[in-house]
Amino acid sequence: MNNHMTDKEMVNDILAMTNASLTKYAGVISETANQQLRSTIQQIRNSDEQFQYQLFQLAEQKGFYKPAAQVDSQDIQTVKSQVSS
């Protein structure tokens, strides 16, 4: 039995872990009173967001990931108005 992960599995696994970390950063940042620590965590989060986007682009380019269909500007405006009301 082959226990090796494929490239697609590895990329998707790393994307999932990075996305989970990004979600956790939001909670930590919102609960951090020390401004220096808060700033440091924000910098780490920003770096992870850049990494996640680069990996996402690679996954999409290689056909490992299919993003949701594009929406038109009217749909975006509808969502914006629902969220802001």
Secondary structure, 3 states (H helix, E strand, C coil): CCCCCCHHHHHHHHHHHHHHHHHHHHHHHHCCCCHHHHHHHHHHHHHHHHHHHHHHHHHHHCCCCCCCCCCCHHHHHHHHHHHHC
